[in-house]
Amino acid sequence: MKEQFELPLTELLHFIKSACHEGLYDILNEVRDINRTERNSVSNFINHFITDVQRHLIEEENTFFSEIEAGNDDIDRACIDQLMNDHDVILDRLMEIRKLTHNYEENTDYVLKLKEMDRILTNHIKLENNILFPMVLKRYLHQ
């Protein structure tokens, strides 16, 4: 029988903010810096994408995470649904970036950074959708 390991919610939030979000901000800024030198059909799309992802991270930290950290028991299912919807939009846009770059076919610094950004964002979304959100739903909404 497989033993389940469950990290306390506050520790998981700290990990997501300090390791995951900081890493995401770093890679998004690196991609934006490289993107400034690119003049192609992807660069404008990437700029908007990065802005939207950063806005999502800030909103997540300032609303959802801060409510949990403050001990607020009034966590709203609609908030989680909105964050998951944002994640779906991000994943759809990553799919579009894959199409625009022919699945990261070129071996340039720019494309390699885009591929790294894709990997980090996809793993981050899986962590939140599959571990964090179910944990919050179970704890606060008994679902």
TAQUI-V907142 format. One record per residue. N is the residue number from 1. RES is the residue in three letters. PHI is phi in degrees with one decimal (NA if undefined). BURIAL is + if it has 16 or more other ideal C-beta (glycine too) atoms within 10 Angstrom, else -. D_CENTER is the distance of its C-alpha to the mean C-alpha in Angstrom with 2 decimals. Layout:
n:N res:RES phi:PHI burial:BURIAL d_center:D_CENTER
n:N res:RES phi:PHI burial:BURIAL d_center:D_CENTER
//
This chain:
n:1 res:MET phi:NA burial:- d_center:32.04
n:2 res:LYS phi:-79.0 burial:- d_center:28.49
n:3 res:GLU phi:-84.1 burial:- d_center:27.73
n:4 res:GLN phi:-93.2 burial:- d_center:24.49
n:5 res:PHE phi:-111.3 burial:- d_center:22.79
n:6 res:GLU phi:-126.4 burial:- d_center:20.98
n:7 res:LEU phi:-78.8 burial:- d_center:19.50
n:8 res:PRO phi:-56.5 burial:- d_center:20.41
n:9 res:LEU phi:-55.5 burial:+ d_center:17.79
n:10 res:THR phi:-64.0 burial:- d_center:18.28
n:11 res:GLU phi:-69.3 burial:- d_center:17.84
n:12 res:LEU phi:-63.6 burial:+ d_center:14.60
n:13 res:LEU phi:-61.2 burial:+ d_center:13.27
n:14 res:HIS phi:-60.6 burial:- d_center:14.85
n:15 res:PHE phi:-60.9 burial:- d_center:13.35
n:16 res:ILE phi:-62.4 burial:+ d_center:9.71
n:17 res:LYS phi:-69.3 burial:- d_center:10.74
n:18 res:SER phi:-80.0 burial:- d_center:13.16
n:19 res:ALA phi:-95.1 burial:- d_center:11.95
n:20 res:CYS phi:-72.1 burial:+ d_center:8.22
n:21 res:HIS phi:-65.6 burial:+ d_center:7.53
n:22 res:GLU phi:-61.5 burial:- d_center:10.83
n:23 res:GLY phi:-63.0 burial:- d_center:10.25
n:24 res:LEU phi:-66.1 burial:+ d_center:7.35
n:25 res:TYR phi:-58.2 burial:- d_center:9.89
n:26 res:ASP phi:-61.9 burial:- d_center:12.55
n:27 res:ILE phi:-67.7 burial:+ d_center:11.56
n:28 res:LEU phi:-64.1 burial:+ d_center:10.76
n:29 res:ASN phi:-67.7 burial:- d_center:14.15
n:30 res:GLU phi:-62.5 burial:- d_center:15.82
n:31 res:VAL phi:-64.3 burial:+ d_center:15.02
n:32 res:ARG phi:-61.8 burial:+ d_center:16.20
n:33 res:ASP phi:-62.8 burial:- d_center:19.28
n:34 res:ILE phi:-66.6 burial:+ d_center:20.18
n:35 res:ASN phi:-61.9 burial:+ d_center:19.53
n:36 res:ARG phi:-61.8 burial:- d_center:22.22
n:37 res:THR phi:-88.6 burial:- d_center:24.81
n:38 res:GLU phi:-90.1 burial:+ d_center:23.95
n:39 res:ARG phi:-131.3 burial:- d_center:25.84
n:40 res:ASN phi:-147.5 burial:- d_center:24.96
n:41 res:SER phi:-66.1 burial:- d_center:23.58
n:42 res:VAL phi:-84.7 burial:+ d_center:20.05
n:43 res:SER phi:-60.9 burial:- d_center:19.91
n:44 res:ASN phi:-66.2 burial:- d_center:20.05
n:45 res:PHE phi:-59.1 burial:- d_center:17.39
n:46 res:ILE phi:-63.6 burial:+ d_center:15.07
n:47 res:ASN phi:-58.3 burial:- d_center:16.00
n:48 res:HIS phi:-65.3 burial:- d_center:15.16
n:49 res:PHE phi:-60.3 burial:+ d_center:11.81
n:50 res:ILE phi:-60.5 burial:+ d_center:10.88
n:51 res:THR phi:-58.7 burial:- d_center:12.47
n:52 res:ASP phi:-66.2 burial:- d_center:10.66
n:53 res:VAL phi:-65.9 burial:+ d_center:7.07
n:54 res:GLN phi:-62.7 burial:+ d_center:8.84
n:55 res:ARG phi:-62.2 burial:- d_center:10.63
n:56 res:HIS phi:-62.1 burial:+ d_center:7.91
n:57 res:LEU phi:-61.5 burial:+ d_center:6.89
n:58 res:ILE phi:-63.5 burial:- d_center:10.69
n:59 res:GLU phi:-62.8 burial:- d_center:11.54
n:60 res:GLU phi:-60.1 burial:+ d_center:9.59
n:61 res:GLU phi:-68.6 burial:- d_center:11.40
n:62 res:ASN phi:-79.1 burial:- d_center:14.59
n:63 res:THR phi:-112.5 burial:- d_center:15.12
n:64 res:PHE phi:-60.5 burial:+ d_center:13.72
n:65 res:PHE phi:-64.1 burial:+ d_center:13.55
n:66 res:SER phi:-66.4 burial:- d_center:16.77
n:67 res:GLU phi:-63.1 burial:+ d_center:18.55
n:68 res:ILE phi:-67.7 burial:+ d_center:18.13
n:69 res:GLU phi:-63.8 burial:- d_center:19.09
n:70 res:ALA phi:-79.0 burial:- d_center:22.03
n:71 res:GLY phi:81.0 burial:- d_center:23.26
n:72 res:ASN phi:-70.7 burial:- d_center:23.11
n:73 res:ASP phi:-85.4 burial:- d_center:24.04
n:74 res:ASP phi:-94.8 burial:- d_center:23.60
n:75 res:ILE phi:-79.3 burial:+ d_center:20.04
n:76 res:ASP phi:-95.5 burial:- d_center:19.87
n:77 res:ARG phi:-59.4 burial:- d_center:18.82
n:78 res:ALA phi:-61.1 burial:- d_center:18.20
n:79 res:CYS phi:-64.1 burial:- d_center:15.40
n:80 res:ILE phi:-64.0 burial:+ d_center:13.59
n:81 res:ASP phi:-60.0 burial:- d_center:14.58
n:82 res:GLN phi:-65.9 burial:+ d_center:13.24
n:83 res:LEU phi:-63.3 burial:+ d_center:9.69
n:84 res:MET phi:-67.3 burial:- d_center:10.06
n:85 res:ASN phi:-63.8 burial:- d_center:11.67
n:86 res:ASP phi:-56.8 burial:+ d_center:8.99
n:87 res:HIS phi:-62.0 burial:+ d_center:6.80
n:88 res:ASP phi:-61.6 burial:- d_center:10.19
n:89 res:VAL phi:-64.5 burial:- d_center:10.73
n:90 res:ILE phi:-60.9 burial:+ d_center:7.81
n:91 res:LEU phi:-64.0 burial:+ d_center:9.18
n:92 res:ASP phi:-63.4 burial:- d_center:12.59
n:93 res:ARG phi:-71.8 burial:+ d_center:12.22
n:94 res:LEU phi:-64.3 burial:+ d_center:11.21
n:95 res:MET phi:-62.4 burial:- d_center:14.34
n:96 res:GLU phi:-64.6 burial:- d_center:16.25
n:97 res:ILE phi:-63.0 burial:+ d_center:15.47
n:98 res:ARG phi:-58.9 burial:- d_center:16.75
n:99 res:LYS phi:-64.4 burial:- d_center:19.79
n:100 res:LEU phi:-63.7 burial:- d_center:20.46
n:101 res:THR phi:-102.2 burial:+ d_center:20.47
n:102 res:HIS phi:53.8 burial:- d_center:22.39
n:103 res:ASN phi:56.9 burial:- d_center:19.76
n:104 res:TYR phi:59.5 burial:+ d_center:19.59
n:105 res:GLU phi:-66.7 burial:- d_center:23.34
n:106 res:GLU phi:-68.7 burial:- d_center:24.45
n:107 res:ASN phi:-104.3 burial:- d_center:24.57
n:108 res:THR phi:-105.2 burial:- d_center:23.98
n:109 res:ASP phi:-56.7 burial:- d_center:21.96
n:110 res:TYR phi:-61.3 burial:+ d_center:20.01
n:111 res:VAL phi:-67.6 burial:+ d_center:19.21
n:112 res:LEU phi:-64.5 burial:- d_center:18.51
n:113 res:LYS phi:-67.9 burial:+ d_center:15.90
n:114 res:LEU phi:-61.8 burial:+ d_center:14.29
n:115 res:LYS phi:-64.3 burial:+ d_center:14.48
n:116 res:GLU phi:-64.4 burial:- d_center:12.99
n:117 res:MET phi:-60.1 burial:+ d_center:9.97
n:118 res:ASP phi:-58.5 burial:+ d_center:9.73
n:119 res:ARG phi:-61.4 burial:- d_center:10.31
n:120 res:ILE phi:-65.5 burial:+ d_center:7.89
n:121 res:LEU phi:-64.8 burial:+ d_center:4.79
n:122 res:THR phi:-62.6 burial:- d_center:6.97
n:123 res:ASN phi:-64.4 burial:- d_center:7.92
n:124 res:HIS phi:-63.1 burial:+ d_center:5.01
n:125 res:ILE phi:-63.9 burial:+ d_center:4.88
n:126 res:LYS phi:-61.3 burial:- d_center:8.56
n:127 res:LEU phi:-60.5 burial:- d_center:8.93
n:128 res:GLU phi:-70.5 burial:+ d_center:8.02
n:129 res:ASN phi:-67.0 burial:+ d_center:9.82
n:130 res:ASN phi:-97.3 burial:- d_center:12.59
n:131 res:ILE phi:-122.1 burial:- d_center:13.35
n:132 res:LEU phi:-63.1 burial:+ d_center:12.21
n:133 res:PHE phi:-62.4 burial:+ d_center:12.94
n:134 res:PRO phi:-61.1 burial:- d_center:16.13
n:135 res:MET phi:-64.3 burial:+ d_center:17.24
n:136 res:VAL phi:-67.1 burial:+ d_center:17.04
n:137 res:LEU phi:-60.8 burial:- d_center:18.79
n:138 res:LYS phi:-66.1 burial:- d_center:21.40
n:139 res:ARG phi:-73.7 burial:- d_center:22.07
n:140 res:TYR phi:-100.2 burial:+ d_center:22.22
n:141 res:LEU phi:-116.4 burial:- d_center:22.99
n:142 res:HIS phi:53.1 burial:- d_center:24.86
n:143 res:GLN phi:-113.2 burial:- d_center:23.20
//
